[in-house]
């Protein structure tokens, strides 16, 4: 008998969207000061995610002229 375990991995698209929303919220609430350079590594640590979705969120926010 083979047991199939549920997929516990969060799909990267969902994780990326969540990181984007969280970073955008931090920017809009001025918890990330406008004049301060945003570094992906410390922000990823703070959000407890890898740096890749943080970098992707920062690229998207930059394209939207929010950073």
Protein Blocks (a to p, Z undefined) as FASTA:
>chain_A
ZZddddfbdcfklmmmmmmmmmmmmmmnopacfklccdfklmmmmnopafklmmmmmmmm
mmnopZZ
